[in-house]
Amino acid sequence: MFLPLPLIKCELILFCPFVIINLLLCGVCSSRPLSSASKHGQSQNHCFSSSLILFSYFHLIKTNPLPLLTLFCYRDSFRASRIHNSFQMEKASSPEASPKPHHKKSFVTTLMEAATLRSPSFKEDTYFISHLKSSEKKSLQELKDKLTASLGPDGQCTMWGIPLLSGDEKADVILLKFLRARDFKVSDSFHMLEKCLAWRKEFKADSVAEEELGLEELEGVVAYMHGYDREGHPVCYNAYGVFRDKDMCERMFGDEEKLSKFLRWRVQVMERGINLLHFKPGGINSIIQVTDLKDMPKRDLRVVSNQILSLFQDNYPEMVARKIFINVPWYFSVLYSMFSPFLTQRTKSKFVLSRQGYAAETLYKFIRPEDVPVQYGGLSRTNDSQNGPPKPASEFTVKGGEKVNIQIEGIEGGATITWDLVVGGWDLEYSAEFVPNAEGSYTIAVEKVRKLSPWEEAIHNSFTSREAGKMILSVDNTASRRKKVAAYRYIVRKSCLD
């Protein structure tokens, strides 16, 4: 059913000025088309700017989605071929089963599927000087010359403990980040570098990582470094749902002093992540950002998030290799799909959007299960790091309509087996039983069959056997058609009496 034309015009008139203003403020609209920029010029700057746009529209779209739906509907046929050619589908695979009857999709479902499309994976720069073009090498040298002239013959400046005029490869990595953030335009890059050095001196950023800011209640909840991705990048998780609590908002952002302290704490988290980087050609020179949008406040966090994004955009160029958004509401997904044509291929390749209920499927593509926090369908708990590196997990999939039995054999009498098991988006039945080897012995129901809800965390349990046998862990997905990612690990400790 089509909307009345007067209503469409009214909604578009109300909506479009907000779009244009934000595009201008965030730098997505410019005098030259973004697609005409150089390959390396689409930097962290655009990545943060794009994030700023998306967060700015949270409140607008949720409270009044009609203009967004109208624009999407009327642009659908125009963009269909561009979407097909420019993006790859990120999806939870359909179970391998006999063909099912065709079901007509709802309009919202169609929007969600379009919004989960994304571009090819981002390939991080190596920072080898030999890989640079001659014009880029020239820009690097000119930036060094301008910095030397600005500081004088005896001047020195450092960033993250690295002297920028030392001439070594670590300094080159940092300078190249500023150059790439400004399309290798030396003047613009030098201006950005100068402002960043001045901000770091005023903010005392070099010492903030070791400060005690008294915000322990935010540690491991709002923003925190946790583990590494499959390529070795440190991972920073962000979850702002806690700020739906008005009292929490008042404690953190109630006045300028509190807000300033919170911003300092958030920079502290970033600095701790930066300290894990190599700043070396061919090394790990950027982090991964995972942002959980579940229960994110519509209004209270807008000013704070804009300030954080602005700080990071101006002072941490090319520091984020990929931004993964999980538990993404439908309106956020559709908004991104609409703005994506205005973003460059390099910028789009840094973004990954995962709708609600698919966090594990998305994160497992980039991060091993033992490094994914349990609240996101992984096996990693807060205190695991105290026991050394996490024990690697075995990954598997549970198809729709399938029951999987994991058999752990060779358990001796008196031995204790400890296991972890998780299935992304559970919504299936789980049980565990011990089967003795001796004939005539009874099977022991270690954990009776129970239905696990989608938000259940990983199973962690142990059992001490009195006789030799095997443990069978069962996950029954026969009631679902959805294929799900899963992981498990175990350790068997023999009896100390042996």
Disulfide bonds with the S-S distance in Angstrom:
none
